[in-house]
């Protein structure tokens, strides 16, 4: 309902309860991290994801936390570090997380070596963060800007796909 402050407050209250299961605590922390990102508190989210990753070392929740942490580095434009973390996840996680990690890792690999492509990639990463933060107007403006930066055909294809995925998620199939 776009009431991030309320959601964050409720999750923090839940986490303050001493007698909840480890699984419930980890799931609540993953949700809290997501809401903190939406609220713009990226580094607090990274801390929360890191806690889940440490608490749930070899579990699917730990894998999800490590994936979300890698995406944070991607959003912040730290592409080399994000790619290192994603490469680890590609081989050591569930198929769903592995596929998502592979998708972002390949995107980084395809566009990292060229300065113009890296500039466009920064805009795409920022746009993805804006989509997550429910700010599609800012995201689309950045994506349009990225297309105009001597972007490669594959970069433009990736941008079109990202836009289509957004429209599909909003059930706007004609636009997609």
Secondary structure, DSSP 8 states (H G I E B T S, - for coil): ---HHHHHHHHHHHHH-SSS-HHHHHHHHHHHHHHHHHTT-HHHHHHHHHHHHHHTTTSHHHHHHHHHHHHHHHHTT-HHHHHHHHHHHHHHS-HHHHHHHHHHHHHHHHHSSSHHHHHHHHHHHHHHHHHHTT-HHHHHHHHHHHHHTT--HHHHHHHHHHHHHHHHHTT-TTT-
